[in-house]
Amino acid sequence: MPNPIRHVADRSRFEASVDGHACHADYRLAAGVMELTHTEVAPAVEGRGVGGDLIEAALDHARAQGLKVRPLCSYARHCMDEHPETAALRA
């Protein structure tokens, strides 16, 4: 994961700052399921893998916490569809 990602649990999000641009992936927790609700990457840093890094961090966290994942965000869903190894995480 080349972009440094931090988990901000009290805001239910994973964040990155890339060249001064804030990017994030939001989630909510319910009954052992992490619902990925929104991913936002600043237009100035699109195409640099930031969104994928945010989702990867969220999936790593879910795996470590024993959570299932429901990708409500279209980007998160796309990432999981593109990586069949994440299928076991799906709620």
C-alpha positions as CSV (number, residue, x, y, z in Angstrom):
1,M,0.0,0.0,0.0
2,P,2.1,3.0,-1.2
3,N,-0.3,5.7,0.1
4,P,-0.2,6.0,3.9
5,I,-3.7,5.3,5.2
6,R,-5.0,6.0,8.8
7,H,-8.0,4.5,10.4
8,V,-10.1,7.1,12.2
9,A,-12.5,4.9,14.1
10,D,-14.4,7.7,15.8
11,R,-15.3,9.1,12.3
12,S,-15.9,5.6,10.9
13,R,-13.5,6.1,8.0
14,F,-10.1,5.5,6.5
15,E,-8.2,8.6,5.4
16,A,-5.3,9.5,3.3
17,S,-3.7,12.9,2.5
18,V,-2.0,12.9,-0.8
19,D,-0.1,16.0,-1.9
20,G,-2.3,17.9,0.5
21,H,-5.6,16.5,-0.8
22,A,-7.9,14.7,1.6
23,C,-9.3,11.3,0.5
24,H,-11.4,8.9,2.5
25,A,-13.5,5.7,2.6
26,D,-16.4,5.8,5.0
27,Y,-18.1,2.8,6.6
28,R,-20.7,1.9,9.3
29,L,-20.7,-1.2,11.5
30,A,-23.8,-3.2,12.2
31,A,-24.0,-6.7,13.7
32,G,-20.5,-7.8,12.7
33,V,-20.7,-6.3,9.2
34,M,-18.7,-3.4,7.9
35,E,-20.8,-1.6,5.3
36,L,-18.5,0.4,3.0
37,T,-20.7,3.4,2.2
38,H,-18.6,5.9,0.3
39,T,-15.2,6.4,-1.2
40,E,-13.9,9.8,-2.2
41,V,-10.6,10.7,-3.9
42,A,-9.8,14.3,-4.7
43,P,-9.8,14.8,-8.5
44,A,-6.2,16.1,-8.4
45,V,-4.9,12.7,-7.2
46,E,-7.2,10.4,-9.1
47,G,-5.5,7.5,-11.0
48,R,-2.8,7.1,-8.4
49,G,-4.2,4.1,-6.6
50,V,-5.5,6.1,-3.6
51,G,-9.0,4.7,-3.7
52,G,-7.7,1.1,-4.0
53,D,-5.4,1.7,-1.0
54,L,-8.3,3.0,1.1
55,I,-10.5,0.0,0.3
56,E,-7.5,-2.4,0.8
57,A,-7.0,-0.9,4.3
58,A,-10.7,-1.2,5.1
59,L,-10.7,-4.9,4.0
60,D,-7.5,-5.6,6.0
61,H,-9.2,-4.1,9.0
62,A,-12.4,-6.1,8.5
63,R,-10.3,-9.3,8.1
64,A,-8.3,-8.6,11.3
65,Q,-11.5,-7.8,13.3
66,G,-13.4,-10.8,12.0
67,L,-16.0,-8.6,10.2
68,K,-17.9,-9.4,7.1
69,V,-18.1,-6.7,4.4
70,R,-21.0,-5.3,2.5
71,P,-19.8,-3.0,-0.3
72,L,-22.6,-0.5,-0.7
73,C,-20.2,2.0,-2.4
74,S,-19.9,1.2,-6.1
75,Y,-16.2,1.7,-6.0
76,A,-15.7,-0.7,-3.1
77,R,-18.0,-3.2,-4.9
78,H,-15.9,-2.9,-8.0
79,C,-12.6,-3.4,-6.0
80,M,-14.0,-6.6,-4.4
81,D,-15.4,-7.9,-7.7
82,E,-11.9,-7.4,-9.3
83,H,-10.2,-9.3,-6.4
84,P,-11.9,-12.7,-6.0
85,E,-9.7,-13.4,-3.0
86,T,-11.9,-11.0,-1.0
87,A,-15.1,-13.2,-1.6
88,A,-14.8,-14.8,1.8
89,L,-15.2,-11.3,3.4
90,R,-18.6,-10.6,1.7
91,A,-21.6,-10.4,3.9
